[in-house]
């Protein structure tokens, strides 16, 4: 069973978890454009930029990721304190 087929059955997978999983696998970070493409291709989740920005903001406020401008693009990375913040949750 493919990842997409599994997610079609379990549609309750929080987008926050998917974002964290992708950022763990890409420690250099992902741009918003790349994140949107990966979420659609790998997980079958289509978000618009506003939805993704909202999810990233919540993750950033909880100290799990940080988002910065690099050139004309926003890039999300795991927070340096990611493990510490996960353990206290």
C-alpha positions as CSV (number, residue, x, y, z in Angstrom):
1,X,0.0,0.0,0.0
2,X,1.5,3.4,-1.0
3,X,1.8,6.3,1.3
4,X,-1.0,8.1,-0.7
5,X,-3.3,5.2,-0.3
6,X,-2.8,5.0,3.4
7,X,-3.5,8.8,3.7
8,X,-6.6,8.4,1.6
9,X,-7.9,6.0,4.3
10,X,-6.5,8.1,7.3
11,X,-7.4,11.7,6.3
12,X,-7.0,12.9,9.9
13,X,-3.2,13.1,9.6
14,X,-2.5,16.6,10.9
15,X,-0.7,18.9,8.5
16,X,1.6,19.9,11.3
17,X,2.9,16.4,11.6
18,X,3.5,16.1,7.9
19,X,5.4,19.4,7.9
20,X,7.6,18.2,10.8
21,X,8.3,14.9,9.1
22,X,9.4,16.6,5.9
23,X,11.6,19.1,7.8
24,X,13.2,16.2,9.8
25,X,14.1,14.5,6.5
26,X,15.5,17.8,5.1
27,X,17.6,19.5,7.8
28,X,18.7,22.2,5.4
29,X,15.1,23.4,5.3
30,X,12.4,23.7,2.7
31,X,11.0,26.7,1.0
32,X,7.2,27.3,1.1
33,X,7.1,26.4,-2.6
34,X,9.0,23.2,-2.0
35,X,6.9,22.3,1.0
36,X,3.6,22.8,-0.9
37,X,5.0,20.6,-3.7
38,X,6.2,17.8,-1.3
39,X,2.9,17.8,0.6
40,X,0.9,17.4,-2.6
41,X,3.2,14.8,-4.2
42,X,4.2,12.7,-1.3
43,X,1.1,13.0,0.9
44,X,-1.7,14.0,-1.5
45,X,-2.4,17.1,0.7
46,X,-3.2,20.3,-1.3
47,X,-2.9,23.5,0.7
48,X,-2.8,27.1,-0.4
49,X,-0.1,29.4,0.8
50,X,-2.3,31.0,3.5
51,X,-3.0,27.6,5.0
52,X,0.6,26.6,5.0
53,X,1.7,30.0,6.4
54,X,-0.9,29.5,9.2
55,X,0.4,26.0,10.0
56,X,4.1,27.2,10.0
57,X,3.2,30.2,12.2
58,X,1.6,27.8,14.8
59,X,4.7,25.5,14.7
60,X,7.0,28.5,15.0
61,X,5.0,29.9,18.0
62,X,5.4,26.5,19.7
63,X,9.2,26.6,19.1
64,X,9.3,23.6,16.7
65,X,10.3,25.4,13.5
66,X,11.7,28.8,12.5
67,X,10.9,30.5,9.2
68,X,13.2,33.0,7.6
69,X,13.4,35.0,4.4
70,X,16.2,33.9,2.0
71,X,16.1,35.9,-1.1
72,X,12.4,36.2,-2.2
73,X,11.4,33.0,-0.5
74,X,10.4,31.9,3.0
75,X,12.4,28.9,4.2
76,X,11.2,26.7,7.1
77,X,13.7,24.7,9.2
78,X,13.5,22.8,12.4
79,X,14.2,24.9,15.5
80,X,17.6,24.3,17.1
81,X,15.6,23.6,20.3
82,X,13.3,21.2,18.5
83,X,14.1,18.1,20.6
84,X,13.9,20.1,23.9
85,X,10.5,21.5,22.9
86,X,9.2,18.0,21.9
87,X,10.2,16.5,25.2
88,X,8.4,19.2,27.2
89,X,5.1,18.8,25.2
